[in-house]
């Protein structure tokens, strides 16, 4: 007959490691962080575009700033970096609707997201999508002006495009990290 109790066996076992936060869970999540970041991106994008458009450059006109950097006026009728350009009016409104739907879906989803990197990713994407959506509604196209073509970078872009791109990269990193963590736990 053993004098040890089940409680004594439990006391000798090491405590399990805490699990990493799930991507989606109950609670406030990353919503406030993502919304604040989206607002910062939106403000930076719209203020920079207002400043640039006030310079009065016509489409294709460029102004050298320093080194490989120039400001070049491009009206982008496609998506980020001028991809999928379309001159038809329905393309403008389809892209506007797509941006709106993406922003709404992310805004709802991010409230449940627990991983900070995923929250940052969604905030950047949301802010960029809304910034470019505003341009499409106001101007019929997106104002692009950041030009690094001297570095063999072929696209002219804006703050919103940059935020979307960085957000997608962070999303891919977060996905890779969470997959790697899940595999190491299995």
Secondary structure, DSSP 8 states (H G I E B T S, - for coil): -----HHHHHHHS---------SB-SSSTTHHHHHHHHHHHHHHHHHHHHHHHTT---TT-EEEEETTEEEEEEEE-SSGGGTT---SHHHHHHHHHHHHHHHHHHHHHTTTB--HHHHHHHHHHHHHHHHHHHHHHHHSSEEEEEE-GGGT---EE-HHHHHHHHHHHHHHHHHHHHHHHHHHH-
